[in-house]
């Protein structure tokens, strides 16, 4: 009986007739963000320069 209820629910959801609008396509969300993001009045800080992780030269064998 449990299997019959589950099967009936699956068939019922698979055959649902939901209207999606006039042309059958759902509208996609539109982004309202403008890049690059800037904060007004914030001091202009520069990105830190990368530092090497080792202090000795690495020799590449060829």
Backbone as JSON, one array per atom type, in Angstrom:
{
  "sequence": "XXXXXXXXXXXXXXXXXXXXXXXXXXXXXXXXXXXXXXXXXXXXXXXXXXXXXXXXXXXXXX",
  "N": [[0.82, -1.19, 0.0], [2.02, 1.21, 0.71], [3.82, 1.54, -1.38], [2.03, 1.9, -3.47], [0.89, 4.38, -2.85], [3.13, 6.05, -3.04], [3.77, 5.66, -5.75], [1.45, 6.68, -6.93], [1.67, 9.36, -6.16], [4.01, 10.12, -7.54], [3.22, 9.77, -10.21], [1.14, 11.6, -10.27], [2.51, 14.05, -9.85], [4.13, 14.06, -12.09], [2.37, 14.35, -14.18], [1.28, 16.84, -13.89], [-0.36, 19.83, -14.83], [0.79, 22.66, -15.24], [0.57, 26.07, -15.81], [2.82, 28.05, -17.67], [2.9, 30.55, -18.67], [2.47, 32.79, -21.5], [4.11, 32.05, -23.78], [5.22, 29.67, -22.99], [7.7, 29.65, -21.8], [9.7, 30.21, -18.96], [10.44, 33.28, -17.33], [13.77, 34.56, -17.03], [15.79, 35.51, -14.23], [16.99, 38.86, -13.9], [20.1, 40.49, -13.6], [20.96, 43.09, -11.35], [23.26, 44.26, -10.62], [26.15, 46.33, -10.83], [29.3, 46.05, -12.11], [32.75, 47.07, -11.83], [32.36, 46.76, -8.27], [32.07, 49.54, -6.29], [32.71, 51.43, -3.4], [31.42, 54.32, -2.14], [33.28, 57.01, -0.81], [35.14, 55.42, 0.44], [38.53, 54.76, 1.31], [41.06, 54.57, -1.2], [42.63, 51.69, -1.48], [45.48, 49.82, -2.26], [45.98, 46.6, -3.67], [47.66, 44.03, -1.87], [51.04, 43.17, -2.66], [52.17, 40.09, -4.02], [54.13, 37.8, -2.11], [57.14, 35.93, -2.13], [57.22, 32.45, -1.27], [59.44, 31.09, -0.49], [62.89, 31.64, 0.37], [65.07, 31.11, -1.14], [66.62, 30.43, -4.31], [65.0, 28.38, -6.71], [66.1, 25.71, -8.52], [65.53, 24.52, -11.71], [65.55, 21.4, -13.07], [66.51, 20.24, -16.21]],
  "CA": [[0.0, 0.0, 0.0], [2.92, 2.37, 0.72], [4.34, 1.68, -2.74], [0.95, 2.42, -4.3], [0.75, 5.8, -2.56], [4.3, 6.72, -3.62], [3.62, 5.62, -7.21], [0.38, 7.61, -7.28], [2.21, 10.71, -6.0], [4.95, 10.36, -8.64], [2.43, 9.93, -11.44], [0.39, 12.86, -10.16], [3.42, 15.18, -10.05], [4.65, 14.0, -13.45], [1.34, 14.75, -15.14], [0.67, 18.11, -13.51], [-0.53, 20.75, -15.95], [1.03, 23.98, -14.69], [0.72, 27.08, -16.85], [4.09, 28.77, -17.54], [2.83, 31.85, -19.33], [1.97, 32.8, -22.87], [4.92, 31.34, -24.77], [5.7, 28.41, -22.45], [9.04, 29.8, -21.23], [9.72, 30.98, -17.73], [11.39, 34.39, -17.44], [15.01, 34.42, -16.27], [16.07, 36.69, -13.41], [17.94, 39.81, -14.46], [21.04, 41.03, -12.62], [20.9, 44.54, -11.17], [24.56, 44.66, -10.08], [27.08, 46.94, -11.76], [30.68, 45.73, -11.75], [33.24, 46.68, -10.52], [31.65, 47.34, -7.15], [32.84, 50.61, -5.65], [32.07, 52.01, -2.24], [31.64, 55.76, -2.1], [33.91, 57.52, 0.39], [36.12, 54.48, 0.98], [39.88, 55.08, 0.83], [41.55, 53.7, -2.27], [43.75, 50.87, -1.02], [46.01, 48.94, -3.29], [46.06, 45.19, -3.3], [49.02, 43.69, -1.44], [51.84, 42.46, -3.66], [52.47, 38.73, -3.59], [55.46, 37.58, -1.58], [57.59, 34.56, -2.37], [57.07, 31.57, -0.11], [60.77, 30.6, -0.13], [63.88, 32.71, 0.25], [66.21, 30.62, -1.91], [66.22, 30.18, -5.7], [64.69, 26.99, -7.04], [66.69, 25.34, -9.81], [64.73, 23.56, -12.46], [66.37, 20.46, -13.83], [65.97, 20.01, -17.55]],
  "C": [[0.87, 1.26, 0.0], [3.47, 2.62, -0.68], [3.28, 2.26, -3.67], [0.78, 3.91, -4.08], [1.91, 6.59, -3.16], [4.18, 6.77, -5.13], [2.54, 6.6, -7.66], [0.86, 9.06, -7.17], [3.16, 11.05, -7.14], [4.2, 10.57, -9.94], [1.67, 11.24, -11.41], [1.27, 14.07, -10.37], [3.95, 15.21, -11.48], [3.66, 14.48, -14.48], [0.69, 16.06, -14.78], [0.68, 19.05, -14.71], [-0.43, 22.17, -15.41], [1.25, 24.95, -15.84], [2.0, 27.87, -16.61], [4.05, 30.12, -18.23], [2.38, 31.71, -20.76], [2.78, 31.96, -23.83], [5.51, 30.04, -24.23], [7.09, 28.48, -21.86], [8.96, 30.63, -19.97], [10.75, 32.1, -17.85], [12.62, 34.15, -16.56], [15.24, 35.66, -15.43], [17.14, 37.57, -14.04], [18.82, 40.37, -13.34], [20.92, 42.54, -12.56], [22.23, 45.09, -10.65], [25.4, 45.27, -11.18], [28.49, 46.67, -11.26], [31.62, 46.71, -12.38], [32.47, 47.41, -9.42], [32.56, 48.35, -6.47], [32.02, 51.17, -4.5], [32.43, 53.49, -2.17], [32.27, 56.16, -0.77], [34.94, 56.59, 1.0], [37.51, 54.85, 0.46], [40.35, 54.07, -0.23], [42.79, 52.96, -1.78], [44.2, 49.99, -2.17], [46.08, 47.52, -2.77], [47.5, 44.86, -2.88], [49.75, 42.91, -2.53], [52.14, 41.07, -3.15], [53.91, 38.61, -3.12], [55.88, 36.15, -1.85], [57.48, 33.73, -1.1], [58.41, 30.98, 0.34], [61.77, 31.72, -0.34], [65.11, 32.26, -0.53], [65.74, 30.34, -3.34], [65.98, 28.68, -5.92], [65.24, 26.7, -8.42], [65.82, 24.28, -10.46], [65.66, 22.67, -13.27], [65.71, 20.19, -15.17], [66.48, 18.72, -18.11]]
}
